[in-house]
Amino acid sequence: MNKAELLKEIKMTYYEMQEYLLQKYGTAICDYFVTTECRSKSKKVGRTSEGLYCHHMDEDKGGNLSNPPQARMQPFEWQKKERLVYCNALEHLVLHMKICILRQNRKFKEPYDIDSFFTTGGVYMICHEINDMFINDGTSVRWKKRCFEEFKENYTDYIQIIKALVLYVEKSYKGEKSADIFLKQGSYVHFSDCDCEILKLSPKKDAILLRLPNGDEKYFSSAVALNQLTYADNIDRNLRYMASGYDVFYEQIYNDLLKCQITDIIGEYSEAFHVDFSTEKFLWGSEAINAIKK
């Protein structure tokens, strides 16, 4: 994918980018699911043979709309062919980054605001798929291999986009930044009735091994220490999530993200992300669904 076009798309609002992609790739010829019961995906909706993913335009308001159980809990109008748009994997990632910013509507003050910025985890899921493809030089799965062809020469651009989003978050954070990382060996997690020492952390820092007061050792989700995590912790954890695959942490990608210097193009990407920021409340999830019902 051309770098100039990527920057052009990032500078568009979420809605402008959708219109641009409709012109670029054409419209869907059928609804996403066969019926309103949202049980079977329409066979004609996929275009992976062209290297394209199908994105629900209303994922800014909804969540995981391609998943049948969750789709059934949300308006079927969001599954209609008029509400679908096609994109390559990098464009899909940019769309979900823009969704995060649309939902933000305030500057960050507390470390946990960084976690909440990533909302439904769409950015993580797309990064996981892209990372698996880059590390494995594609895939043996035919449709994924075709999709990889569309961006296999864009590894540097991919790293720069993630770095630009992290820079956007850093600039949006107005709270305390000086506190050191808490999630490390030797720190103590405070519970209401005891303190437990961290003995080990998973590479993604999503799991920690604690020594309990009775001497036993047990793994917990790092979320048990959520209130103790610092700004540095949340930046690092989310960087690690975006550097992972579905089942593995990719140290190579993580290190490439750390080593990536803030260049003019990264600064330009980061500034361009602001186009979707507004202090006005954005309705999504149950609020958006209730607003539609009214």
Secondary structure, DSSP 8 states (H G I E B T S, - for coil): --HHHHHHHHHS-HHHHHHHHHHHH---SS-SBSSTT--SB-TTS-BGGGTBEEEEGGGGTSS-TTSHHHHTTS-GGGGSGGGEEEE-HHHHHHHHHHHHHHHH-S-B-STHHHHHHTTTSHHHHHHHHHHHHHHTTS-SSHHHHHHHHTTTT-HHHHHHHHHHHHHHHHHHB-S---S----STT-EEE-SS-EEEEEEE-TTSSEEEEE-TTS-EEEEEGGGGGGG--HHHHHHHHHHHHTB-SS-B-HHHHHHHHH----HHHHHHHHHHGGG--SS----THHHHHHHH-
